[in-house]
Amino acid sequence: MTSKTFKVARTDEEWRALLTPEQYDVLRRHGTERPDSCALNHEKRAGAFYCVGCGQELFRAAKKFESGTGWPSFFDPLPGAVETSRDASHFMVRTEVHCSQCGGHLGHVFDDGPPPTHLRYCINGVALDFKPD
């Protein structure tokens, strides 16, 4: 990710106070939660998924699908809610997904999703809050 300035900016100390250690690792240090470790992977109710770091709405539940990967997967984010950048870590090149409002790392996007977008936004559940409709 670039050194872009985001609408929601906090000091490292503020991020640590706001987030759990696992949330901090994922959102601020680009970590990854263990597969199948988050209840949101199995969330089926109507509603929306929000960034746990800043509260921005990211995905609608109707755009979630079961990918079998162990992480919540979506085929389309809300317009302008996420941004992407090149991630060349772990000896591979992927496309990182981060919150457009706070820059928090959410996961990665791949081109093996369902129609109509054929995209799979593979998102760490600890980076999300869910609010039912």
HELIX and SHEET records of a PDB file:
HELIX    1   1 ASP A   12  LEU A   18  1                                   7    
HELIX    2   2 PRO A   21  ARG A   29  1                                   9    
HELIX    3   3 ALA A   39  HIS A   42  5                                   4    
HELIX    4   4 ALA A   61  LYS A   63  5                                   3    
HELIX    5   5 GLY A  125  ALA A  127  5                                   3    
SHEET    1   A 3 GLU A  57  ARG A  60  0                                        
SHEET    2   A 3 GLY A  47  CYS A  51 -1                                        
SHEET    3   A 3 LEU A 128  PRO A 132 -1                                        
SHEET    1   B 6 LYS A  64  PHE A  65  0                                        
SHEET    2   B 6 SER A  73  PHE A  74 -1                                        
SHEET    3   B 6 ARG A 120  ILE A 123 -1                                        
SHEET    4   B 6 HIS A 105  PHE A 110 -1                                        
SHEET    5   B 6 ARG A  94  CYS A  99 -1                                        
SHEET    6   B 6 VAL A  82  ASP A  87 -1                                        
END                                                                             
